[in-house]
Amino acid sequence: MIALVSNRYRTLAAATCIGMLIVLLAGALVTNTDSGRGCGDDWPLCHGKFIPAYTVESLIEYSHRLVSGVVGLLVLGTFIMTLASHRASREAVWYASSAGFFTVLQALLGAAAVKWPQSPSVMALHFGFSIMAFTSTLLLLLWANRMRRGSGVSRPAVSVPRSVLPFTLSILIYSYFVIYLGAFIRHTESAGGCLGWPLCNGQVIPEWEGATRIVFVHRVAALIIFIVIGWLALHVNRVCKTHRGLRVSATLAFVLVSAQVLSGALLTATVENEDWFIFTSMLHNIIISGLFGVLADLTIRSWKWREGRGKV
């Protein structure tokens, strides 16, 4: 028997989720401002001190470490409280454990990047791990809210058609590739490879070299994900008439991917203005984090309630 979710637990889950989003954005700010070496090669201290030097770079980098440490404690507290109060729910334990695992993983990768500078391809994984940590906390919060309302306790009267799961799972995996590619662009400082939007340097197919090639591939990948999520929203709304939650999530995913495309255009328009570029880049990160979380939730619910699966 799964225990009822208390307001205290939901508050802790919400705080952890919000904190993890702040960590994700703080990490992106470190990358976009070139502050990764703001504390030299010291970790966890900054230039050998608890209080860093008074430079913008050291302040940004050290603030990121401080926030990460606080949120790490929240993740630990959430994990302990989940085991204490909701051990019977494999779903809750899985989310809490996943959040802990990816939080530790991103912290270790961040420390390694300070001590031993990594290649852009490896550093791009840092953002990918941050996305996974945030998504885990978001899924736990959504689970807590559904359990509180009672909508996550029993199986729906009508199962989700089998066609939905492979569709959502494929898009989820593909979206992670697109996210990684976007992070790779930031770590290679290739954002200026394509000037103008939607054309790249005034061409439908630009010259296939350097930063231009990387950014153009990302644009094509983003166009594909926009099309397939639009297709997914239409499909879910057509075959899941009795599953209002799934239809709302699929529609929300399309709204978010549309916003992501527009924020990408805004990112391109501000690439030569450093102050605005930081803001638009952060907006881009917020939207893609929300989109990935919604897709993950949609995939999990499609799996839990798919046709032919027995009761959980």
N, C-alpha and C positions, 0 to 999 in steps of 0.2 A: 504494500500500500504506500503510495507516494504522499509525503507530507504536504500540507498546504504551504504555499509560498507566503512568507510574512512580508510586511511593508519594509521591515529593516533589511531583509535579504534583497528585495527589489531595489532599494535605495543604494545598497552596496554595489549591486550589479550595474546600476545606472552610472554611478560614480566611476567605476572601473572602466566602463565603456567610453565615457566621455574623456577620462584621463588617457586612455589608450589612443584616442583620436588626437588628443593634444600632443602626445609623444610622436605620433606619425607625422603631424604637421611640423613639429619642432625639428624632426630629423630632416624633413624636406627643406626647411629654412636653413639649416646648417649647410646642406648641399648647394642651395641656390645662392647663398652668400659667400661660398668658399670658406666656411669657418671650420671645416673639418680638422684643420691643424691649429685651431685657435688655442689649444692647450699643449701644443708641441707634441711630444711622443709619450707624455705621461698619462697614466690611467690607473685608478680613478681620480687621482689628484690632477691639478691643472698647473703646469710649470712647477711641479713639486710643492704646491701650496693648496690649502683648503679654500682660500679666497683667491680667485684668479687675478691676473693682471688686468688693469683697467683699459682693455681694448674691446672694440665691438665684437671682434671675432671670438675672443676668449669668453666674453659674456654670453654670446649665443651658444657656443659649444658647451660651456659649463651649465647653463640653464637647461639645455637639453639633457645633460647627464642627471641633473638634480630632479627634473620632472620625471625622467625615466625611473629613477630610484624610488620616488614616492609612488608612482603607478605600479611598480614592481611589488611594493608592499600591499597595495590594494588587490593586485592579482593573487598574491599569496593568501590574503585574508578571505577573498572570495572562494578560493579553492578549499581552504579549511572549513569555511562555513557550508560549502556545498557538501563536503564529506560528512559534516556533522548533522546537517538537516535534510539532505536530499540524496543520500547515498543510494537509495532504492531506484533513483532515476538514472539510468545509464546515459541518457541524453545529456542531462545537466553535468554529470561527472565528466563526460567526454568533452564538453565545451570548456569547462573550467580547467581540465588537464591540458587541452590544446592551447588555451590562452597562456598557461604557465610555460609550456614547452616553447612556443614561439617567442614569448617574451625573453626567456633565457637565451634562446638562439640568436635573436637580434642583438641582445646585449653583448654576447660573446663576439659576434661579428663586428660590432662597433668598436669593441676594445681591441680586437685584432687589427682593425683598420688604422687605429691610432698607433699601436706599437709597431706594426709592420704594414706599411701602405699597400693596399690591394689594387688589383686591376679594376677598371670600370665594370667589366662583366661580372666580377665577384661583388662589387659594391652595389650593383643594381639589385642583387638578391636581398640586401638589407631592407630596401623598401618593400620587396615582396614578402619578406617575413613579417614586417610591420603590418602589412595589409592582413595577413593571416591572423596575427595576434588581435588586431582590432575586430576582425570578423568573428572570431571566437567569442569575444566579450559581447558583441552585438547579438549573436545567436543565443547566448545565455540570457541576455536581457529580454529578448523576444519570447524565449521559453518561459521565463518567470512571469511575464505579463499574461501569456496565454493560460498558464496554470492558475494564475490568480483569477482570471475570468471563467475558468473551467472549460475553455474551448480546446485545451490540449490534453484533457484527461482521457476522453473516449474516442474511438475510431469513428470517422464520419459514416453516415448510413450508405453513401455512395462512394465507391473507390475512385481514385484518380486514374484516368485512362493510361495504359502502358506507354503510349506514344510520348507522354510529357516528360518522363524521367530522362531518357537518352537525349532528348532535345535540350533540356535545361543543363544536364551534366556536361554535354559537349560545349555549350556556350560558356559555362563556368570555367572549364579548363582553358578554352581559347582566350577568354578575357584575362586570365592570369598571364598568358603569353603577351598580350597587348600591354598590360601593366608593366611587365618586365621590360619590354621594349621602350616604353616611355621613360622608365627609370634609367635605362642605359643611355638614352639621349641626354638626360640631365648630367649624368656622370661623365660623359664624353664632351659635354658642352657643345652639343651639335644642334641646339634649338634653332640657330640661325641658318641651318642648311636649306630650308625652304622659306623664302620670303613671299608674302602674299598668300591669299586663301580665297577660293579652294584650289586655285592653280598653284603650282610650285615653281617659283621664279618665273612666272608668266607662261609656264609650259604645262601641257597635260601630262606628258612623261618627260621629266627633267633628265639632265645628264646623270649617268649612273656611276657616281663616284663620291667618296668622302662623306661628309655630314649630310649632303643632299640625299644620298642613297638611303641613309638610316632614317631620316625624317620622312621621306616619301614612303618607305615601307610601312612606317608607323601610321601614316595617313591612310594608306590602302587598308591596313589591318583594322583601323578605326571605322572606316566605311563599311567593311564587311560585318563588324560587330553591330553597327547601327542597323543594318539590313536584317540580320538574323534575329536580333532582339525584337524588332518590329514584327517579324514573322512569328516569333514566339508569342508575343502579346496577342496577335490575332488568333493563333492556334489555341492558346489557353482559354481565351474568351469564348471560343467556339465550342470546345469539347468539354469544358469544365463549368457548365451552367450552374451546377449545384454547389460549387466551391467558390464562394464569393472571395474568400481570403486569397486564394491562388490568383483569381482574376485581378484583384486589386494589386497584388505584388507584381504580376506580369506587366500591368499597365504602368505601375510606378517605375519598373525597370526601363520601359521605353521612354518615359519622361526623363529619367536620369541620363540615359544614353544620349538623348537629344540635347540635354543641357551640357553634357560632356563634349559633344561635337562643337557646340557654340562656344564653350569655354576654350576649346582648342583653337578656334578661330581668333578669339580674343587674345590668347597666348601668343599667337603669331603676330598679331597687330602690335603687341607691346614688347616684342623681343629686343628691340633696340633702346627701350626705356627701362633702365635697371630697376627703378623704384616700382613702376607699374608691373613689370614682369614678375617680381617677387609676389605681388598680390594675386595676379592672375594664375600664377603657378600654384599657389596655395589653394585657390578656388578649384583648380583642375584636380588637385589631389583629394580635396574633400568630396567632390562629386564622384570620382572613380571609387573611392573607399565605400561610399554609400551604395553605389551600383553593385560592387562585388558582394557586399553583405546581403543585399536583396536577392541577388542571383543564388547565393549560397543557401539562403533560407528557402527560396522557392524550390531548389533542388532537393533539399532534405525533406521538405513536406511532400514533394512528389514521390520520393522513395518510401517514406513512411506509410503513405496511404495508397500506394499503387495497387492496381488490380492483381489478384492472385496471391497477395501477401496476407498471411494470417494475422491474428491480433498480436500486438506488441505486449 
